[in-house]
Amino acid sequence: MKPTFSVIAPVYNEEPVLPALYERIHAVMEGVGEPWELVLVDDGSRDRSAAVIAELHQKDGRVKGLSFSRNFGFQEAVTAGMDYAQGQAVILTDADLQDPPEVIPEMIAKWREGYDVVYGVRSEREGETWFKLATAKLFYRIIHRITSVNIPLDTGDFRLMDRRVVDALGQMRERNRFLRGMVPWVGFRQTGVYFKRAPRYAGEAKYSSVRRMVKFAMNAITSFSYVPLQLATFLGFIIAVLAGLAILTVVLLRLFGPHDPLVGQATTLVAVLFLGGVQLISLGIIGEYLGRIYDEVKGRPLYLVQQQWGFDDPSTDVPPAGDSA
């Protein structure tokens, strides 16, 4: 019998968290009273996360697992979970228990009302630095304004999706993935439920470094917006106008002024460096988009599965070709 609900949690070095995650998911889903499964996707962890997943599967067959051949990334791990999940509704959650499983019944209630996507909206975020809170708030408001899809403010990947939404996302095999934008893009009826985001249960945050946050933001912007390219074009026009005015100013000064205040190597050097900087920034923006095209053209699989637990049943659907080893 296929489960009604599939709970997906990507795992990367979460060995101390997994037993608690299972216990809380188990308690919540047993209270729902319908068939369920927990799909844990090990994204190339360096600790014993894969072994713990295997142990949980031996303890409870409803716990199923995948282990990647290496670290492919959070978005790819979520994608693999959706590829293998069998539920009529799929629930995405973080393994670190910052997304409280106790909110899931509220999401299910909204799903039964007819909503296809029920996303969690963070009303509070405990245990995070002011820098993380400020940059996250800024990021969500920028992405909301410049993208072509209506991405809800202050939402993460914690959400429930109907099977037809999951199937629609399964057709989108783009390499540089931003699921928080892809889900609103597919449409369907969507609503939110508010929750208080808890501190991490154990371990270290995976998106704590500035480099990771910048990479995540760049992926989001370039996946759903042409605004950086348009800004480069706009900047080019502005500089061209300023250059035209500067030329006119120099001509007038030479014709009518007693002396030319713009003569000198310093002025020339500043102008050259400024224009060179603008050109390099514009080339960098173009390069970001070109690099994503290059990734798509190569056509490599999104992930490779090294081990799996609980998916050996012949009745289990086979994931998309090229995405498993």
C-alpha positions in Angstrom: 0.0 0.0 0.0 1.3 3.4 -1.0 1.5 5.9 1.8 -0.7 9.0 2.0 2.0 11.2 3.3 5.8 11.3 2.5 8.0 13.3 4.8 11.4 14.2 3.2 14.4 15.4 5.1 17.8 16.0 3.5 20.7 14.9 5.7 24.2 16.2 5.8 26.3 15.3 8.9 23.2 15.0 11.1 24.1 11.9 13.0 23.2 13.2 16.5 19.9 14.6 15.3 18.4 11.7 13.3 17.0 9.6 16.3 15.2 12.7 17.7 13.9 13.6 14.2 12.5 10.1 13.8 10.8 10.1 17.2 9.1 13.4 16.6 8.0 12.6 13.1 6.8 9.2 14.3 4.7 10.8 17.1 3.2 13.4 14.8 2.4 11.1 11.9 0.9 8.4 14.1 -1.5 11.0 15.4 -2.5 11.8 11.8 -3.8 8.2 11.5 -3.0 7.5 7.8 -0.2 5.6 6.1 3.1 7.5 6.0 6.8 7.2 5.1 9.9 9.1 6.2 12.4 9.5 3.3 15.9 10.5 4.6 18.4 11.5 1.9 22.1 11.4 2.9 23.9 14.0 0.9 27.4 12.5 1.2 27.8 13.0 4.9 31.2 12.5 6.5 29.8 11.2 9.8 27.7 8.1 10.5 24.4 9.6 9.1 24.1 6.9 6.5 24.6 4.1 9.1 22.0 5.7 11.4 19.5 5.9 8.5 20.1 2.1 7.9 19.5 1.4 11.6 16.3 3.4 11.6 15.1 1.5 8.5 15.7 -1.8 10.3 13.7 -0.5 13.3 10.8 0.8 11.2 10.2 -0.1 7.6 8.4 3.2 7.0 11.8 4.9 7.3 13.4 4.8 3.8 16.8 6.2 2.8 19.0 7.2 0.0 22.8 7.8 0.2 24.5 9.9 -2.5 27.9 8.9 -3.9 29.2 12.4 -2.8 27.9 15.7 -1.6 25.6 17.1 -4.3 23.8 19.8 -2.3 20.6 20.5 -0.4 18.5 21.2 -3.5 19.5 18.0 -5.2 18.9 16.0 -2.0 15.3 17.4 -1.8 14.8 16.6 -5.5 15.9 13.0 -4.9 13.5 12.7 -2.1 10.6 13.9 -4.2 11.7 11.6 -7.0 11.4 8.5 -4.7 8.6 9.6 -2.5 5.3 7.7 -3.0 2.8 9.8 -0.9 -0.2 11.7 -2.2 1.1 14.6 -0.3 4.8 15.3 0.2 6.2 17.3 3.2 9.7 18.9 3.0 11.5 19.6 6.3 15.0 20.2 7.6 16.6 17.4 9.5 17.9 19.7 12.2 14.4 20.1 13.7 14.3 23.9 13.3 11.1 23.2 11.3 8.9 21.7 14.1 7.2 18.5 12.9 4.2 19.5 15.2 3.2 22.0 12.5 2.6 19.2 10.0 -1.0 18.4 11.1 -1.9 22.1 10.5 -0.5 21.8 7.0 -2.4 18.6 6.3 -5.7 20.3 7.4 -5.1 23.1 4.8 -4.3 20.4 2.2 -7.6 18.7 3.0 -9.3 22.1 2.5 -8.2 22.0 -1.1 -4.8 23.8 -1.1 -2.1 22.1 -3.3 0.9 23.8 -1.5 1.0 24.8 2.2 4.3 26.5 3.0 5.6 27.4 6.5 6.0 31.1 7.2 8.6 32.0 9.9 7.0 34.3 12.4 10.1 34.1 14.7 13.6 32.7 14.3 15.3 31.6 17.5 19.0 31.0 18.0 20.2 33.0 15.0 22.6 36.0 14.9 21.4 39.5 14.0 23.5 39.3 10.9 21.8 36.2 9.7 18.4 37.6 10.5 19.1 40.9 8.8 20.6 39.4 5.6 17.7 36.8 5.4 15.1 39.6 5.7 16.9 41.7 3.1 17.3 38.7 0.7 13.6 37.7 0.8 12.5 41.3 0.1 14.9 41.7 -2.7 14.0 38.4 -4.3 10.3 39.2 -3.9 10.7 42.4 -5.8 13.0 41.4 -8.7 11.8 37.9 -9.6 9.1 37.1 -12.1 7.3 34.8 -9.6 5.5 35.6 -6.4 7.8 34.0 -3.8 6.2 34.4 -0.3 8.2 36.4 2.2 10.0 34.7 5.1 9.5 31.1 3.8 12.0 28.3 3.6 11.7 24.8 2.2 9.3 23.6 5.0 6.1 22.9 3.1 3.5 20.4 2.1 2.9 19.7 -1.6 0.2 17.7 -3.4 1.2 14.9 -5.6 0.4 16.8 -8.8 2.7 19.7 -7.7 5.5 17.1 -7.0 5.0 15.6 -10.5 5.1 19.0 -12.1 8.4 19.8 -10.3 9.7 16.4 -11.4 9.6 17.6 -15.0 11.9 20.5 -14.1 15.4 19.0 -14.2 17.4 22.3 -14.2 20.8 22.0 -12.6 21.0 25.3 -10.6 17.9 24.7 -8.6 16.0 27.1 -6.3 12.9 25.2 -5.1 11.6 28.2 -3.2 11.0 29.8 -6.5 10.2 26.7 -8.5 7.2 25.8 -6.3 5.4 29.2 -6.8 6.3 29.0 -10.5 4.2 25.9 -11.1 1.2 27.6 -9.6 -1.8 25.7 -8.2 -3.6 26.9 -5.0 -1.1 27.9 -2.3 -1.4 29.2 1.2 0.8 29.6 4.3 0.8 28.6 8.0 2.8 30.6 10.6 5.3 28.9 12.9 8.1 29.7 15.3 11.4 28.5 13.9 13.3 26.7 16.7 17.1 26.7 17.4 19.1 23.9 15.8 18.7 20.7 17.8 22.4 19.7 17.5 25.3 20.1 15.1 26.3 23.1 13.0 24.3 25.2 10.6 25.1 24.4 6.9 24.3 27.9 5.6 26.2 29.9 8.2 29.1 31.0 6.1 28.9 34.2 4.0 30.1 32.3 0.9 27.3 29.8 1.1 24.7 32.5 1.6 26.0 34.5 -1.3 26.0 31.5 -3.5 22.5 30.6 -2.5 21.3 34.2 -3.2 23.0 34.3 -6.6 21.4 31.0 -7.5 18.0 32.4 -6.6 18.4 35.6 -8.5 19.8 34.2 -11.7 17.3 31.4 -11.8 14.2 33.7 -11.7 15.3 37.2 -12.7 16.9 39.0 -15.6 17.3 42.2 -13.5 21.1 41.9 -13.1 21.5 41.9 -16.9 19.0 44.8 -17.2 21.0 46.7 -14.6 24.2 46.2 -16.6 22.5 47.5 -19.7 21.1 50.5 -17.8 24.5 51.2 -16.3 26.0 51.2 -19.8 23.5 53.7 -21.0 24.1 56.0 -17.9 27.9 55.9 -18.5 27.4 56.7 -22.2 25.3 59.7 -21.3 27.8 60.9 -18.7 30.7 60.4 -21.2 28.8 62.5 -23.8 28.3 65.3 -21.3 31.9 65.1 -20.3 33.0 65.4 -23.9 30.8 68.4 -24.4 32.1 70.0 -21.2 35.7 69.5 -22.4 35.0 71.0 -25.8 33.3 74.1 -24.2 36.1 74.6 -21.8 38.7 74.4 -24.5 36.8 76.9 -26.7 35.6 79.4 -24.1 37.4 78.8 -20.8 40.6 80.5 -19.7 42.1 77.1 -18.9 41.2 73.5 -18.9 40.7 72.1 -15.3 40.3 68.5 -16.6 43.9 68.2 -18.0 46.1 65.7 -16.2 47.0 62.1 -15.9 45.0 61.6 -12.7 41.7 62.4 -14.4 42.5 60.0 -17.3 43.5 57.3 -14.8 40.3 57.6 -12.8 38.2 57.5 -15.9 39.9 54.4 -17.3 39.7 52.6 -13.9 36.1 53.4 -13.5 35.1 52.2 -17.0 37.3 49.1 -16.6 35.5 48.3 -13.3 32.1 48.7 -14.9 33.1 46.5 -17.8 34.4 43.7 -15.5 31.2 43.8 -13.4 29.1 43.6 -16.5 31.1 40.7 -17.8 30.8 38.9 -14.5 27.0 39.2 -14.6 27.0 37.8 -18.1 29.4 35.1 -17.0 27.0 34.0 -14.2 24.2 33.4 -16.7 26.5 31.8 -19.3 27.9 29.4 -16.7 24.3 28.2 -15.9 23.7 27.6 -19.6 26.9 25.6 -19.7 25.8 23.5 -16.8 22.5 22.8 -18.5 24.2 21.9 -21.8 26.4 19.3 -20.2 23.3 17.3 -19.2 24.9 15.6 -16.2 22.6 13.8 -13.7 21.4 15.9 -10.7 22.6 13.3 -8.3 24.0 9.7 -8.0 22.7 7.2 -5.5 25.2 4.9 -3.8 22.9 3.1 -1.4 19.2 2.9 -0.7 17.0 1.4 2.0 13.3 0.6 1.6 13.1 1.1 -2.2 13.7 -2.4 -3.3 10.0 -3.3 -3.6 9.3 -4.0 -7.4 6.1 -1.9 -7.0 8.2 1.2 -6.3 8.3 3.6 -9.2 11.7 4.0 -10.8 13.2 7.6 -10.5 14.0 9.6 -13.7 16.6 8.0 -15.9 20.2 9.1 -15.2 19.6 10.2 -11.6 20.6 7.0 -9.8 23.7 4.8 -9.9 
